[in-house]
Amino acid sequence: MDLVTVAAIAYGILAFVGGILGYTKANSQTSLISGVISGVLLMISGLAHQQNLNWGLPLAIGVTIALIAVFAVRFAKTRKFMPAGLMVIAGVLALVAMAV
């Protein structure tokens, strides 16, 4: 398994679990829906990349950039590291891994 696949799947798992935690802690249906959808998309894109499907990497990069943007705005508004700061840092690291 290469670095792109690991980065996409790991960030997908983080988004998925984060969405579930956001729902359980804050009763946020938005967190649940967006976390599950983005997490599943990232995991699918990682597996697609592993199987040499051309659309895997662009999908992973697109979802990662979208999540970085959303969480960067949220972090700028709240200045709280959890979960926004963590997701920005993890997203940037995943994006760098995907670009290598």
Secondary structure, 3 states (H helix, E strand, C coil): CCHHHHHHHHHHHHHHHHHHHHHHHHCCHHHHHHHHHHHHHHHHHHHHHHCCCCCHHHHHHHHHHHHHHHHHHHHHHHCCHHHHHHHHHHHHHHHHHHHC
